[in-house]
Each structure stands twice: as structure tokens, then as C-alpha cells.
Amino acid sequence: MNKETNRQIFHVAVGIITLFLLAILGRGFMTAAVFFVIIIGTILMNLRIQGARIFFVDWFERLFERADAPLPGWGSAAYALGVLIALTFLSDSAEIAAVIYILAFGDAISTIVGRMGRIKLPYNDKKTVEGSIALFFASLPAYMLIGPLIVPLAMLAALAESLPILEDNLTVPIVCTAALLVL
């Protein structure tokens, strides 16, 4: 398996674990747990930037890190921060779960399908129409969580993921959380 496939499997696995823990332990526990993960991750990123060799971090980078990442662990940090944004600003557990589902499954599927896609988006040549469509359809099972609200949310998530700004692990949960606050 290549590194990008590993990343997407990890993306989905973390999402499944997060959704499971949210369902079992609730929003308060998950907020504290994700905050703790961000603190530990920030310390590890700082040590790595300073040149420290940490077995687990080295292993993680070899398996999952993108070569063009601005910082070691940047994608994972953005993912955790995106989940924390949903946990912090949304009070409904079903809405939080929908955002995490879209981030975990929709974003991962969009990358897998998008890498095989041929039709580049006119405003972002690193993304494809096929990837955006895949994100939309992969997000629809979250209907079980929030009902018909998933349709506009999935559309906004597909748009947010395709934008050439920020990290999509941040843009997707920011846009989805904001939309759920407004809708």
C-alpha cells in the first residue's frame, strides 16, 4: 500500500474511534480527550522540529506523513482541531457526529476517488470533480444522524474540501459547523 492509502485508512479509523467514543462517553469527555491529544501532539511536533528522534513519531511519519506537509504531523493536528471545533461549537451530539462522519469518510473517499479522477476543478488543479462528487455521496449516510439537513451540508463540505485554502481537515469541519449553527 502507498502512503496516501495508509493516510486515508488512518483518517477513517480515527473517525470511527472518535464516533464510537462520542456515542459511548459523550461530548464532554470527547472535548477533553481531543484537547489533550492536541496538547500532546503539539509537544511532539515541537520536539520533532527541534530534531528529536522519537520512535513512534518517526514510524508515524514514515507511514502517514505527506512529503509537502508544512510541519510534522500537520494533517493530524488539523484533523484533531477540526473535531475540536465541532465539539466546541455544536451542542447536539448527532450534529457533531455528522461533521466527524463527513471529515472521516467523505474526505477520505474524496481523496481516494479524486486521485483517479480526470476532470480538474477550474479553481484548484490539485482537486477533481470526481473527488468532490465522491465526498458528497460518501457523506450522505450521515442522513441517519441529521436527516435531510445532510444534503446541503454535504454540498458545502464538498465545496470546502475543494478550496485551495487552508488544510481540508480544517475547512470541512469549520464550514460544516458554521452551516449547522446557521441552518
ZASE-813771 format. One record per residue (C-alpha): y, z, x. Coordinates in nm, 2 decimals. Layout:
<r v="Y" w="Z" u="X"/>
...
***
This chain:
<r v="0.00" w="0.00" u="0.00"/>
<r v="0.35" w="-0.07" u="0.12"/>
<r v="0.63" w="0.19" u="0.14"/>
<r v="0.81" w="0.07" u="-0.17"/>
<r v="0.50" w="0.10" u="-0.38"/>
<r v="0.45" w="0.45" u="-0.24"/>
<r v="0.81" w="0.54" u="-0.33"/>
<r v="0.76" w="0.43" u="-0.69"/>
<r v="0.43" w="0.62" u="-0.73"/>
<r v="0.61" w="0.92" u="-0.59"/>
<r v="0.90" w="0.85" u="-0.83"/>
<r v="0.66" w="0.86" u="-1.13"/>
<r v="0.46" w="1.16" u="-1.01"/>
<r v="0.77" w="1.37" u="-0.96"/>
<r v="0.89" w="1.27" u="-1.31"/>
<r v="0.55" w="1.36" u="-1.47"/>
<r v="0.56" w="1.70" u="-1.29"/>
<r v="0.92" w="1.76" u="-1.40"/>
<r v="0.84" w="1.67" u="-1.76"/>
<r v="0.54" w="1.89" u="-1.76"/>
<r v="0.73" w="2.19" u="-1.62"/>
<r v="1.02" w="2.13" u="-1.86"/>
<r v="0.78" w="2.14" u="-2.15"/>
<r v="0.59" w="2.45" u="-2.03"/>
<r v="0.87" w="2.66" u="-1.87"/>
<r v="1.18" w="2.54" u="-2.04"/>
<r v="1.53" w="2.42" u="-1.94"/>
<r v="1.65" w="2.74" u="-1.77"/>
<r v="1.36" w="2.76" u="-1.53"/>
<r v="1.38" w="2.39" u="-1.45"/>
<r v="1.76" w="2.41" u="-1.38"/>
<r v="1.70" w="2.69" u="-1.14"/>
<r v="1.40" w="2.51" u="-0.98"/>
<r v="1.58" w="2.18" u="-0.93"/>
<r v="1.88" w="2.36" u="-0.79"/>
<r v="1.65" w="2.54" u="-0.54"/>
<r v="1.49" w="2.21" u="-0.45"/>
<r v="1.83" w="2.06" u="-0.38"/>
<r v="1.93" w="2.35" u="-0.16"/>
<r v="1.60" w="2.33" u="0.04"/>
<r v="1.63" w="1.95" u="0.06"/>
<r v="1.99" w="1.98" u="0.19"/>
<r v="1.89" w="2.22" u="0.46"/>
<r v="1.60" w="1.99" u="0.56"/>
<r v="1.83" w="1.68" u="0.56"/>
<r v="2.08" w="1.87" u="0.78"/>
<r v="1.81" w="1.98" u="1.03"/>
<r v="1.68" w="1.62" u="1.04"/>
<r v="2.03" w="1.48" u="1.10"/>
<r v="2.07" w="1.73" u="1.39"/>
<r v="1.75" w="1.58" u="1.54"/>
<r v="1.49" w="1.85" u="1.44"/>
<r v="1.14" w="1.73" u="1.41"/>
<r v="0.97" w="1.88" u="1.10"/>
<r v="0.61" w="1.77" u="1.04"/>
<r v="0.64" w="1.75" u="0.66"/>
<r v="0.98" w="1.57" u="0.67"/>
<r v="0.85" w="1.32" u="0.93"/>
<r v="0.55" w="1.25" u="0.72"/>
<r v="0.76" w="1.21" u="0.41"/>
<r v="1.00" w="0.97" u="0.59"/>
<r v="0.71" w="0.76" u="0.71"/>
<r v="0.56" w="0.72" u="0.37"/>
<r v="0.86" w="0.70" u="0.14"/>
<r v="1.20" w="0.66" u="0.31"/>
<r v="1.38" w="0.33" u="0.28"/>
<r v="1.50" w="0.19" u="0.61"/>
<r v="1.85" w="0.14" u="0.48"/>
<r v="1.89" w="0.50" u="0.34"/>
<r v="2.24" w="0.64" u="0.43"/>
<r v="2.08" w="0.98" u="0.50"/>
<r v="1.73" w="1.11" u="0.55"/>
<r v="1.60" w="1.20" u="0.20"/>
<r v="1.89" w="1.04" u="0.02"/>
<r v="1.69" w="0.88" u="-0.26"/>
<r v="1.50" w="1.21" u="-0.33"/>
<r v="1.83" w="1.41" u="-0.32"/>
<r v="1.99" w="1.17" u="-0.56"/>
<r v="1.68" w="1.19" u="-0.79"/>
<r v="1.70" w="1.57" u="-0.79"/>
<r v="2.07" w="1.57" u="-0.85"/>
<r v="2.03" w="1.32" u="-1.14"/>
<r v="1.77" w="1.55" u="-1.30"/>
<r v="2.01" w="1.85" u="-1.25"/>
<r v="2.29" w="1.66" u="-1.42"/>
<r v="2.07" w="1.61" u="-1.73"/>
<r v="1.96" w="1.97" u="-1.72"/>
<r v="2.31" w="2.10" u="-1.68"/>
<r v="2.50" w="1.89" u="-1.94"/>
<r v="2.24" w="1.84" u="-2.21"/>
<r v="2.11" w="2.13" u="-2.42"/>
<r v="1.84" w="1.95" u="-2.62"/>
<r v="1.51" w="1.95" u="-2.42"/>
<r v="1.40" w="1.63" u="-2.59"/>
<r v="1.71" w="1.45" u="-2.47"/>
<r v="1.67" w="1.59" u="-2.12"/>
<r v="1.31" w="1.47" u="-2.12"/>
<r v="1.42" w="1.13" u="-2.23"/>
<r v="1.66" w="1.10" u="-1.94"/>
<r v="1.39" w="1.22" u="-1.70"/>
<r v="1.14" w="0.97" u="-1.85"/>
<r v="1.38" w="0.68" u="-1.81"/>
<r v="1.45" w="0.79" u="-1.45"/>
<r v="1.09" w="0.83" u="-1.36"/>
<r v="0.92" w="0.55" u="-1.54"/>
<r v="1.19" w="0.30" u="-1.63"/>
<r v="1.34" w="0.29" u="-1.29"/>
<r v="1.01" w="0.28" u="-1.11"/>
<r v="0.88" w="-0.01" u="-1.33"/>
<r v="1.21" w="-0.19" u="-1.29"/>
<r v="1.17" w="-0.19" u="-0.91"/>
<r v="0.81" w="-0.30" u="-0.92"/>
<r v="0.87" w="-0.58" u="-1.16"/>
<r v="1.22" w="-0.66" u="-1.02"/>
<r v="1.07" w="-0.72" u="-0.67"/>
<r v="0.86" w="-1.00" u="-0.81"/>
<r v="1.15" w="-1.14" u="-1.02"/>
<r v="1.32" w="-1.47" u="-0.95"/>
<r v="1.64" w="-1.46" u="-1.16"/>
<r v="1.90" w="-1.26" u="-0.97"/>
<r v="2.18" w="-1.09" u="-1.16"/>
<r v="2.51" w="-1.26" u="-1.11"/>
<r v="2.69" w="-0.93" u="-1.02"/>
<r v="2.41" w="-0.79" u="-0.79"/>
<r v="2.19" w="-1.02" u="-0.59"/>
<r v="1.96" w="-0.73" u="-0.50"/>
<r v="1.85" w="-0.69" u="-0.86"/>
<r v="1.68" w="-0.92" u="-1.11"/>
<r v="1.69" w="-0.99" u="-1.48"/>
<r v="1.32" w="-0.93" u="-1.49"/>
<r v="1.37" w="-0.58" u="-1.34"/>
<r v="1.64" w="-0.49" u="-1.59"/>
<r v="1.42" w="-0.61" u="-1.88"/>
<r v="1.13" w="-0.41" u="-1.74"/>
<r v="1.34" w="-0.10" u="-1.73"/>
<r v="1.44" w="-0.14" u="-2.09"/>
<r v="1.09" w="-0.19" u="-2.22"/>
<r v="0.94" w="0.08" u="-1.99"/>
<r v="1.19" w="0.33" u="-2.13"/>
<r v="1.11" w="0.26" u="-2.50"/>
<r v="0.81" w="0.51" u="-2.51"/>
<r v="1.08" w="0.78" u="-2.50"/>
<r v="1.12" w="0.69" u="-2.87"/>
<r v="0.87" w="0.97" u="-2.92"/>
<r v="1.13" w="1.21" u="-2.78"/>
<r v="1.46" w="1.10" u="-2.93"/>
<r v="1.38" w="0.83" u="-3.19"/>
<r v="1.59" w="0.52" u="-3.24"/>
<r v="1.85" w="0.66" u="-3.00"/>
<r v="1.63" w="0.53" u="-2.72"/>
<r v="1.73" w="0.17" u="-2.78"/>
<r v="2.10" w="0.19" u="-2.69"/>
<r v="2.00" w="0.45" u="-2.42"/>
<r v="1.75" w="0.21" u="-2.26"/>
<r v="2.00" w="-0.07" u="-2.27"/>
<r v="2.27" w="0.15" u="-2.10"/>
<r v="2.01" w="0.27" u="-1.84"/>
<r v="1.91" w="-0.09" u="-1.76"/>
<r v="2.28" w="-0.18" u="-1.71"/>
<r v="2.34" w="0.13" u="-1.50"/>
<r v="2.04" w="0.07" u="-1.28"/>
<r v="2.16" w="-0.29" u="-1.21"/>
<r v="2.51" w="-0.20" u="-1.09"/>
<r v="2.58" w="-0.23" u="-0.72"/>
<r v="2.75" w="0.11" u="-0.71"/>
<r v="2.60" w="0.44" u="-0.60"/>
<r v="2.23" w="0.51" u="-0.60"/>
<r v="2.05" w="0.42" u="-0.92"/>
<r v="1.88" w="0.76" u="-0.91"/>
<r v="2.23" w="0.89" u="-0.99"/>
<r v="2.38" w="0.62" u="-1.20"/>
<r v="2.09" w="0.61" u="-1.45"/>
<r v="2.09" w="0.99" u="-1.53"/>
<r v="2.48" w="1.00" u="-1.53"/>
<r v="2.51" w="0.72" u="-1.77"/>
<r v="2.22" w="0.84" u="-1.99"/>
<r v="2.35" w="1.19" u="-2.00"/>
<r v="2.71" w="1.08" u="-2.08"/>
<r v="2.58" w="0.85" u="-2.36"/>
<r v="2.37" w="1.13" u="-2.51"/>
<r v="2.68" w="1.35" u="-2.51"/>
<r v="2.88" w="1.09" u="-2.69"/>
<r v="2.62" w="0.94" u="-2.93"/>
***
